[in-house]
Amino acid sequence: MSRVSAYDAKTHLSALLERAAAGESITITKHGHDVARLTPVDARPDPAGLIEKVRGFRASLPQELIDIRELIDDGRRY
């Protein structure tokens, strides 16, 4: 993965878009800190597929382990 400053990203946006379209991920930095990532569109995960994976995982757990209300209440205590 390449790193490019925000100034260079602005100056060479067309070239960076071509690199991303070719499959490269590029991190954009500002003052040396990562602030954004330019990735190819097909590199993003499919949200519907991820939801199905989570549902499948939850279905495989014993039901007594999953108590959403208890998890929410525990989160509010901290």
C-alpha positions, 0 to 999 in steps of 0.5 A: 500500500502506497502513502501519498501526502494530501498535497500530492493527492490533490495534484496527481488525483487522476494518476491515483485514480488510475492506480486505484482502478488497477487494484492498488490501495493508497493511503493519503496523509496529512502532516504525516498522519493517515487520514484517508484511504483510496481503494478500488471499488471492488475491494470493498466487502459486500454488506449483504454478504457480511450481514449473512455471515453475522447472522450465521455466526449468531445462529450457531451460538447457544441462545442463552449466550446472546442477551442483547438487552444485557449487553446494552445495559452492561455498556451503559454501566461503564 
